[in-house]
């Protein structure tokens, strides 16, 4: 389905203001966070015919005065396990329930949120670092680790709504959080759409002074001939390259930024 607004130039990143390991890993990192988890999609209509205005969505993330930006940068953004129930509530009660994260329902903490790659349908993924936490920690953890379960998320927001050609067009007034749900509005807001992860580390082995360069990449394939060959809905390709260098060495490699060179000269005591 084609996008309604151009999202190719939309970029944002908000993260908790604490020191953290910035390396991307295939599995959860040392602090227990799953990296690059899709939690929403910009620019496309959801499965329940809902469309969120891109500009108002992006403003919620980029404006430092919004609720979600404040709590996220303070390390206080949590999400619940399941959609908040608002059936039978008055409008005022619905707004109150949607605005509050109930502690007994917490399943995860969100450390950072950023825009991800553009999808084939023109939409842009919204990614987060998510750590299972709270009373429903084990339920979410089990969902993340089970390959037969497609962990899904759903955004929670207070919006202004207008009907347009049977589409619920919504402007964000307050983005509250991203909840872990059985089935979200966006099919792409689930772990099966997590983009390829890469990390590049440089370490020094204390025993012999060698420099170790380690590069890991993960590629995910869906709906391709590879999947048909293996009879699987999703196929993963993991690549790891390790290079050992002596006390003095020069290395050149290709990256998305072009050719880059390093000259390493280690000083031993």
N, C-alpha and C positions, 0 to 999 in steps of 0.2 A: 504494500500500500504506500503510495507516495506521501511525502511529508507535506504538511500544510504551511510550515514556516521553514526558512532556510536555517539550519543549525550548524552549518559547516564552520562558521567562525565563532561559535559559542565555546568558550573555555572558562573553567573555573576550578579552583582547588581550595578547600578549606580543611584544616587539620588541627588536631589537638596541639596546644602549645607546650609540648613536653619533648625532651630528648628521646629520639627513637631510632631504631635501625631502619634505614631507608632502602635496604636491599630488598628486591622483590624475590619471593620464593614460590616454588610450585605448591608447597604445602603451607600450613600456618607457620608464622614466624616464631622467634624465640619467646615473644610475649604472648603468644596464643592467638594472634589475629590472622584471619583469612584475608588475603590481599586480593584486590580487584574483584570484589563480589558485585555483580550487577544488582542494583536496587531500584532502578527506574530507567525510563527511556524518554529522551527529548524529541519532540517533533513528529510523533506518530500517534494514531488513534489506538486506544487500548482495546482489548478484546470485548469490553463491555461498552464500547462506543463512547468513551470519554477522551477528551483531548485537553491537555494542560497548556495554556499559553506559555510559550517559551520564554519570552522576556520577563514575565512576572516570576516564573520558576527560577530563572538565572539570577534575578535580583534578590530572591530569598537567600541564595548562596553567596552572592558577592557583596551585599550590603552588610556592613559590620554591625548595624543596629537591629537586624532581624533576630527573632528568637533563636532559630536554628543555628545561625552563624555564631551567636554568643555562646550557647551551651556547647556547641561542638568545639570551638576554640578553647573553651575552659575545661574540656575533657569530661563533659557531663551529659552527652547525648546517648540515651538508651532507647531500646525498642521493646515492644511487647511480643508475646507469642500468640498470634492470632489477631484477627480484625477486632477493634473495639466494638462492643455491641451497643447500638444506639436505637434499637427497635423499641417503639413505644414511648420514647422520650420526646419532650417538647423541643422546639428549636433551640431555646436557651440551654436546655439540659444537654442536647446533642453537642453544642459548641463547647460546653464545659467538659464533657467526656472526651471529645476529640483533642482538647487542648492539654489534657493531663496524662502523663505516663504513670499508670498504676504500678506501684513497686512489686506487688505480689504476682504480677503478670510478666515481669521483665525476663527476657531471654538472651539479650545481647547488649554489648556496648559498641558504639561506632566511633572509631578514632579519627578517620578522615574521609572526605568525600571529594571526588573529582570527576571531570568529564573523561570519557573513554573514547574508543574508536567509533567511527561512523559505520553503521550497518548497511547491508545491501539494500534495505528498504528506505535508506536515507535518514533514519533516526540515529541519534547519538546516545550511547550508553552512559548512564550515571553509575559510577563505581564507588565502592566503600571498602574500608578495612573493618571487618566485623569479628568480634570476639564473643563466643558464647559466655553468658554471665547471668547470674540471678537464679530465681526459682526454677525457670525452664531451661537452664543451661544445658543439662544433659539431653533434653529432647532435641534442641537445635544442634548440639554437637553430633549426635547420632545421625541426624539428617544430613549434615555436611559430609560425614565420613562414609555414608552408605551410597555406593555408586548407582543403586537403583532408585534413589530418591533425588528429585530435582529441587533442591532448596530454593524457595521463592520468597520474594519480598514485595511489599506494597507500601507506597508512600501514604502518609497521613497528613492532611492539610485542611485548613479552613479556606473556603473558596467562594467566589461569586460565580454563579452559573447562568449560562444562556443557552437555549436550545437552538441549534443550527443544523437544519437538514437531518434531523434524527440523531445528531451528535450532541453530547453534553459538553459544551465548550466552557472551560473553567479558567478563571484568573485567580492566582494564588494571593490570598491575603495573609496567611500564616502557614508556613511549612513546619510541621511539628516533629516528625521523625519518619523512619522507615521500619515497618513491622515485619516480622517473620510470619508468613502465612502459608496455608496449604496450596492456594492457587491465587496468584495476584492478577491484577488487571493486564499487566504486560507479560506476554510469554517470554520476552527477552530478559525480564528482571529475575533471572534465576541462574544458578551456578553453571548450567550447561552452556550459557552464553559468555562465560568468563573469558576474556581475551587471552592471547598467548602471553605468558609471563617470561621475563628474562631477568637475570641479574649478572653483574660482572664484579667479581671480588679480587682484590689484591692483598695477599697476606705474606708475611715473612716467617719462615720456619726458623725457630730459635736454635735448633740443633745444628744446622749447617749454613745458615745465612742465605738460603735459597729464596728466591721470589717465586711464589705460586700464583698464577693467574688462572682463575676458574670461571668459566662461562657456562650457564645453564639456560636452556630454552625449552618451552613447552608449546606445542602446536596442537590445536583441536580441530578435528574434521567432522562435519555433519553433512548428511545428504550428498555424499560423494561416492565414486566408484570404490574407494578404499573401504567405506562402510559396508557396501554391498559384498565385497570380497570376504570380509570378516563376519558378516551377518550381525553387525552392531550398529546401534543408533549413533554412537559417538566413538571416535577413535582418537587416541592421543599419541603424539610422537614426542619423546623426551630426548634431548640432545645435551650432552655434557662434554666440554672440552677443557682439559687441564694442561697448562704449560708450566714447566719448571725452568727457571733461569738462574744462572750463577751470580756471583757477586757483581759482575759487570756485564751488562747485556743491553742490546738494542732490539726493540720489537716494533713492528708496524702491522696494523690490522685495519680492515675495512669496517665501517659502521654506517648508520643512517646519516651521520654527520660528515661522511667522507673518510678519506684516509687519515689516520692519526698515528703518530710515532711517539715512543717513549724511550728515554735513555736512562737506565737504572744504574746507579753507582752506590752500593751499600757500604757504609762505614762501620767497620767492626771495632769494638773496644778491645 
